[in-house]
Amino acid sequence: MKKENSSTFFEDVYELTKLIPKGRVSSYGAIARALGKARGARAVGWALNNAALVPDVPAHRVVNSKGILSGKNHFGGNRMQELLEAEDIAVKDDKIVDFEQLYWDPNVELFK
């Protein structure tokens, strides 16, 4: 994955989101920063709201900076939580349990 703007922002968001390992979570802000858009967390959210139209984008692995399932309404019902729990990620009161240990920061993991 290149940090340059070689494709549209939404496509870059999808490609980076596909790299989040199963059983880990990231945040909208972390993805935005990794793509060189430090203030683009909201735009990442908009992109992921449309992710249902793109195959194999694990949008359920992206939460807000506090570990809260802020995008869960776009999944319908408890689907986001169910998908996370299927990956052995515990969720309580719409928040990732052990968020700090499960957090995947692409700037740390990919761009060392």
N, C-alpha and C positions, 0 to 999 in steps of 0.2 A: 504494500500500500504506500503510495506516495503522498506526501503532504501537499504537493502542488495542486492547483485547481485544474486537473486534467479532465474532469467530468463534472456533472452537476452536483451541487451540494447534497441533494437528497440521495443520489446514487452513492456518493462517498459515505454518507451516514449508513446506508444499507450495507455497504461492503465492510465497514468497520464494525458494525453491529454483528455481522456474521462471524467475526473473529472472537467474540466474547465466548470463553469456554463454557461448556455445559457445567452447571453447578456453581457458576460465578455470576456476579451482577456488576453493572457499571452505571454511570449516571449520565444524564443529558449533558451536563457541563463538561464532564471528562471527555466525552465524544467530541463536543464542540471544540474544546481546547486542542485535542489531538489533530483536528482538521484545520487548525489555525484560525478559529473563530471564537476567541475567548468569551465573547458576549453572545454566543449563538445557541445557548441551551434551549431557548424557546423554539428556535428553528429546527433543532434536532427533534424536539417533541412533535412539531408539525410533520416532519418527515416520517417519523415512526407512526403517527396516526394513520398514514397512508400505507404502512408496511404490509397490511393484509393483502394488498394488490401485488406484492412482490414475493415470490417463492423463497422459502428458507431464511427469512429474516427473523431472528429470535428477539423480537421487540419486547417480549415479556421480561427479558434480562436487563432492561434499562429502567431505572427508577430515579427518583429525585436525589439530591445530594444528602438527604437524611435517611435514605433507604425506604422512603414511603412510596407505595404503589400509586403514584399520582396519575398514571395513565390508564388505570384499570377500567375506567368507563368505556374506553375504546375497544375493550375485549368482550364486553357484555357479561353481566353477572359476576361470578367469581373466577372466570376463565384465566385471568392473569395469575392469580394465586394458585390455581390448580396446576398450571404449567410450571410454575416455580417449584411447587411441592413435588411434582413428578421428577424434578432434578435434585431432590433432597435438600431444597432450600426452604427453611422454616419461615413461615410468615405468621405474625401475630398482630391483630388490630391494624391490618393493612400496612405493616412495616416488616422489613426483612430482619429476622433475628440474626445476630452476629454479622451485621452489615459490614463492619470494618474488616473482618477476616475474609469475607466473600468478595470484597470490592476488587474489581479489575480496572486498573487505570491504564489505558492504552499508551499514555506518555511514558509510563514506567515499564510496562510489559513489552511494548513494541519498539519504542523509539529511544532506547537506552543510549 
